[in-house]
């Protein structure tokens, strides 16, 4: 059991990506990563805040970081790359005295510093470790061919995010390999999916996300697994829009990596939220786990 860490689910974790939050909590509990919810946490500002006002954006995140400090904890982890970027950016900018002073004027409780923010992916890799994750596997994902898609901000900018390789990250690859899956080489693992342009420019999202799905098909993946709620939405929810725009026939499951981990750890499916995905990955998973490739790998 690791030392407790503060858990910041982010707004999408209680809304559009409930399955990510639920599977994250279940996986962390199964591998001994102790999560403590931050009391009265609030939105970090997501994408809009920093485009409007950097001081306000930092204040929204700094408020949550101070709540963690008040808990007596030194680390906050979040499953969402956008939340992570905001938390780490606020921490970095608050180190500049004039900026920090301006931000603290907006807060009821000034941020005193000393709280680190990192992704759940990083915590699983560094605090739990691949050996312990592998030892926790009960049903190896033998025969399942997975393309790992990180999105464009999980590891960027590298001097701020300070985890994994910014051009060819491997944390998710390594974890799912430890789970028994066959992780296929995916050349577009950090290319943009279109992000928040889904509403104002669906044509942009169709082109960029369609390129990602096509690449996954080309490398023989059964599915694309993700670590970002917005990436998941663009690749899964908008797959029908992509097909209509591009004349394609993609039917590619896009689960979160924590959902796949949950399967390998024998966590009850009800806790993993597969039913909330637009394209249910379970038929593909079950077919892979009972096919010749799985049997050969398990022999």
C-alpha positions as semicolon CSV with decimal commas, in nm:
position;residue;x (nm);y (nm);z (nm)
1;X;0,000;0,000;0,000
2;X;0,143;0,338;-0,104
3;X;0,124;0,657;0,098
4;X;-0,210;0,834;0,048
5;X;-0,233;1,081;-0,238
6;X;-0,497;1,344;-0,302
7;X;-0,727;1,259;-0,592
8;X;-0,857;1,525;-0,827
9;X;-1,117;1,370;-1,062
10;X;-1,182;1,681;-1,271
11;X;-1,522;1,792;-1,391
12;X;-1,546;1,539;-1,672
13;X;-1,483;1,261;-1,421
14;X;-1,823;1,335;-1,270
15;X;-1,991;1,382;-1,607
16;X;-1,890;1,274;-1,955
17;X;-1,613;1,040;-1,840
18;X;-1,766;0,876;-1,534
19;X;-1,633;0,544;-1,660
20;X;-1,277;0,679;-1,650
21;X;-1,317;0,797;-1,291
22;X;-1,484;0,473;-1,179
23;X;-1,228;0,246;-1,346
24;X;-0,942;0,461;-1,216
25;X;-1,064;0,434;-0,859
26;X;-1,118;0,060;-0,892
27;X;-0,776;-0,004;-1,043
28;X;-0,594;0,210;-0,787
29;X;-0,768;0,026;-0,504
30;X;-0,674;-0,310;-0,658
31;X;-0,303;-0,226;-0,683
32;X;-0,270;-0,051;-0,347
33;X;-0,261;0,311;-0,460
34;X;-0,449;0,492;-0,183
35;X;-0,664;0,782;-0,310
36;X;-0,808;1,050;-0,084
37;X;-1,071;1,279;-0,234
38;X;-1,003;1,651;-0,212
39;X;-1,286;1,810;-0,011
40;X;-1,473;2,091;-0,190
41;X;-1,254;2,072;-0,500
42;X;-1,355;2,294;-0,789
43;X;-1,297;2,326;-1,163
44;X;-0,938;2,390;-1,268
45;X;-1,049;2,616;-1,553
46;X;-1,010;2,352;-1,820
47;X;-0,936;2,492;-2,166
48;X;-1,131;2,823;-2,161
49;X;-0,983;2,990;-1,851
50;X;-0,624;3,029;-1,967
51;X;-0,735;3,167;-2,304
52;X;-0,918;3,444;-2,115
53;X;-0,694;3,530;-1,820
54;X;-0,377;3,356;-1,701
55;X;-0,411;3,495;-1,349
56;X;-0,767;3,369;-1,311
57;X;-0,673;3,033;-1,460
58;X;-0,387;2,991;-1,212
59;X;-0,614;3,093;-0,924
60;X;-0,866;2,821;-1,011
61;X;-0,595;2,556;-0,999
62;X;-0,405;2,706;-0,703
63;X;-0,722;2,690;-0,494
64;X;-0,729;2,313;-0,540
65;X;-0,357;2,278;-0,471
66;X;-0,401;2,465;-0,143
67;X;-0,685;2,234;-0,047
68;X;-0,436;1,948;-0,089
69;X;-0,183;2,132;0,128
70;X;-0,454;2,178;0,393
71;X;-0,503;1,800;0,389
72;X;-0,140;1,759;0,487
73;X;-0,061;1,580;0,161
74;X;0,220;1,660;-0,080
75;X;0,088;1,502;-0,400
76;X;-0,228;1,538;-0,605
77;X;-0,299;1,301;-0,892
78;X;-0,555;1,332;-1,168
79;X;-0,658;1,106;-1,457
80;X;-0,716;1,404;-1,691
81;X;-0,425;1,548;-1,891
82;X;-0,598;1,887;-1,924
83;X;-0,643;1,914;-1,547
84;X;-0,286;1,803;-1,498
85;X;-0,157;2,070;-1,736
86;X;-0,347;2,341;-1,549
87;X;-0,235;2,224;-1,206
88;X;0,129;2,201;-1,309
89;X;0,119;2,531;-1,497
90;X;-0,025;2,707;-1,192
91;X;0,245;2,558;-0,972
92;X;0,513;2,676;-1,212
93;X;0,380;3,029;-1,255
94;X;0,314;3,075;-0,886
95;X;0,690;3,055;-0,839
96;X;0,719;3,404;-0,983
97;X;0,660;3,644;-0,691
98;X;0,460;3,912;-0,875
99;X;0,237;3,656;-1,047
100;X;0,192;3,456;-0,727
101;X;0,091;3,768;-0,537
102;X;-0,169;3,859;-0,800
103;X;-0,314;3,509;-0,790
104;X;-0,329;3,491;-0,412
105;X;-0,530;3,813;-0,401
106;X;-0,807;3,618;-0,573
107;X;-0,802;3,335;-0,319
108;X;-0,964;3,309;0,023
109;X;-0,667;3,099;0,132
110;X;-0,336;3,190;-0,040
111;X;-0,148;2,901;-0,193
112;X;0,157;2,823;0,016
113;X;0,317;2,585;-0,236
114;X;0,475;2,247;-0,186
115;X;0,217;2,031;-0,365
116;X;0,321;1,820;-0,663
117;X;0,068;1,729;-0,932
118;X;0,100;1,427;-1,156
119;X;-0,112;1,196;-1,367
120;X;-0,259;0,869;-1,249
121;X;-0,055;0,713;-1,529
122;X;0,264;0,849;-1,374
123;X;0,162;0,737;-1,026
124;X;0,092;0,384;-1,145
125;X;0,428;0,374;-1,321
126;X;0,645;0,530;-1,051
127;X;0,466;0,473;-0,720
128;X;0,322;0,127;-0,783
129;X;0,570;0,004;-1,044
130;X;0,546;-0,235;-1,336
131;X;0,655;-0,539;-1,135
132;X;0,376;-0,488;-0,882
133;X;0,123;-0,422;-1,156
134;X;0,223;-0,739;-1,337
135;X;0,199;-0,938;-1,015
136;X;-0,159;-0,817;-0,969
137;X;-0,279;-0,954;-1,305
138;X;-0,541;-1,229;-1,278
139;X;-0,664;-1,256;-1,637
140;X;-0,387;-1,160;-1,880
141;X;-0,504;-0,973;-2,189
142;X;-0,343;-1,234;-2,411
143;X;-0,427;-1,195;-2,779
144;X;-0,555;-0,837;-2,750
145;X;-0,377;-0,599;-2,989
146;X;-0,384;-0,244;-2,856
147;X;-0,270;0,091;-2,996
148;X;-0,186;0,333;-2,713
149;X;-0,282;0,692;-2,783
150;X;-0,154;0,954;-2,538
151;X;-0,280;1,273;-2,698
152;X;-0,078;1,588;-2,741
153;X;-0,058;1,730;-2,384
154;X;0,002;1,436;-2,149
155;X;0,379;1,476;-2,186
156;X;0,407;1,826;-2,333
157;X;0,572;2,065;-2,290
158;X;0,838;1,829;-2,153
159;X;1,001;2,087;-1,926
160;X;0,666;2,137;-1,751
161;X;0,517;1,786;-1,753
162;X;0,848;1,615;-1,669
163;X;0,730;1,259;-1,730
164;X;0,803;1,005;-2,002
165;X;0,921;1,092;-2,352
166;X;0,739;1,380;-2,519
167;X;0,765;1,229;-2,868
168;X;0,743;0,857;-2,795
169;X;0,592;0,801;-2,449
170;X;0,590;0,443;-2,326
171;X;0,417;0,440;-1,985
172;X;0,081;0,321;-2,115
173;X;0,252;0,077;-2,353
174;X;0,451;-0,070;-2,064
175;X;0,152;-0,101;-1,832
176;X;-0,067;-0,276;-2,088
177;X;0,221;-0,503;-2,185
178;X;0,245;-0,594;-1,815
179;X;-0,129;-0,669;-1,832
180;X;-0,057;-0,924;-2,106
181;X;-0,179;-0,726;-2,407
182;X;0,011;-0,703;-2,734
183;X;0,088;-0,332;-2,775
184;X;0,132;-0,256;-3,143
185;X;0,372;0,018;-3,260
186;X;0,156;0,328;-3,310
187;X;0,327;0,614;-3,497
188;X;0,069;0,882;-3,408
189;X;0,057;0,832;-3,032
190;X;0,108;1,204;-2,954
191;X;-0,066;1,361;-3,256
192;X;-0,365;1,589;-3,189
193;X;-0,719;1,451;-3,224
194;X;-0,870;1,797;-3,272
195;X;-0,924;1,853;-2,900
196;X;-1,203;2,102;-2,822
197;X;-1,274;2,186;-3,186
198;X;-1,545;1,921;-3,194
199;X;-1,823;2,180;-3,177
200;X;-1,686;2,485;-3,367
201;X;-1,490;2,287;-3,630
202;X;-1,613;1,928;-3,658
203;X;-1,440;1,909;-3,996
204;X;-1,104;1,953;-3,825
205;X;-1,180;1,684;-3,567
206;X;-1,304;1,447;-3,838
207;X;-0,982;1,488;-4,034
208;X;-0,742;1,459;-3,739
209;X;-0,926;1,187;-3,548
210;X;-0,994;0,999;-3,871
211;X;-0,620;0,997;-3,936
212;X;-0,562;0,839;-3,595
213;X;-0,824;0,569;-3,647
214;X;-0,687;0,491;-3,993
215;X;-0,337;0,452;-3,849
216;X;-0,468;0,214;-3,583
217;X;-0,633;0,001;-3,850
218;X;-0,314;0,003;-4,056
219;X;-0,103;-0,132;-3,768
220;X;-0,354;-0,410;-3,699
221;X;-0,490;-0,285;-3,366
222;X;-0,809;-0,431;-3,222
223;X;-0,869;-0,104;-3,040
224;X;-0,722;0,233;-2,947
225;X;-0,680;0,293;-2,575
226;X;-0,662;0,643;-2,430
227;X;-0,587;0,840;-2,114
228;X;-0,776;1,161;-2,195
229;X;-1,153;1,225;-2,174
230;X;-1,153;1,466;-2,467
231;X;-0,950;1,233;-2,688
232;X;-1,185;0,950;-2,598
233;X;-1,488;1,158;-2,688
234;X;-1,349;1,258;-3,027
235;X;-1,243;0,906;-3,123
236;X;-1,546;0,720;-2,983
237;X;-1,850;0,947;-2,965
238;X;-1,767;1,124;-3,291
239;X;-1,673;0,811;-3,486
240;X;-2,003;0,816;-3,672
241;X;-1,946;1,181;-3,767
242;X;-1,597;1,091;-3,885
243;X;-1,733;0,811;-4,102
244;X;-1,992;1,039;-4,261
245;X;-1,739;1,315;-4,323
246;X;-1,466;1,093;-4,464
247;X;-1,667;0,812;-4,621
248;X;-1,503;0,558;-4,391
249;X;-1,647;0,264;-4,199
250;X;-1,452;0,271;-3,875
251;X;-1,590;0,059;-3,593
252;X;-1,295;0,085;-3,357
253;X;-1,344;0,052;-2,979
254;X;-1,175;0,329;-2,778
255;X;-1,165;0,230;-2,408
256;X;-0,962;0,397;-2,135
257;X;-0,644;0,216;-2,038
258;X;-0,781;0,182;-1,683
259;X;-1,078;-0,013;-1,816
260;X;-0,844;-0,262;-1,982
261;X;-0,637;-0,282;-1,664
262;X;-0,957;-0,357;-1,475
263;X;-1,028;-0,653;-1,699
264;X;-0,678;-0,791;-1,637
265;X;-0,713;-0,737;-1,262
266;X;-1,050;-0,920;-1,251
267;X;-1,238;-0,611;-1,136
268;X;-1,614;-0,650;-1,178
269;X;-1,731;-0,509;-1,511
270;X;-1,997;-0,303;-1,334
271;X;-1,715;-0,092;-1,186
272;X;-1,546;-0,034;-1,521
273;X;-1,824;0,143;-1,711
274;X;-1,795;-0,024;-2,051
275;X;-2,166;0,040;-2,104
276;X;-2,099;0,415;-2,116
277;X;-1,878;0,388;-2,425
278;X;-2,039;0,435;-2,766
279;X;-1,858;0,136;-2,914
280;X;-1,855;-0,149;-2,664
281;X;-1,506;-0,306;-2,658
282;X;-1,613;-0,620;-2,471
283;X;-1,699;-0,832;-2,779
284;X;-1,353;-0,757;-2,922
285;X;-1,184;-0,823;-2,587
286;X;-1,367;-1,152;-2,535
287;X;-1,293;-1,266;-2,888
288;X;-0,924;-1,185;-2,847
289;X;-0,898;-1,356;-2,508
290;X;-1,047;-1,679;-2,639
291;X;-0,882;-1,681;-2,982
292;X;-0,582;-1,877;-3,111
293;X;-0,338;-1,591;-3,042
294;X;-0,435;-1,580;-2,676
295;X;-0,411;-1,957;-2,641
296;X;-0,071;-1,962;-2,810
297;X;0,057;-1,680;-2,589
298;X;-0,070;-1,849;-2,276
299;X;0,076;-2,187;-2,365
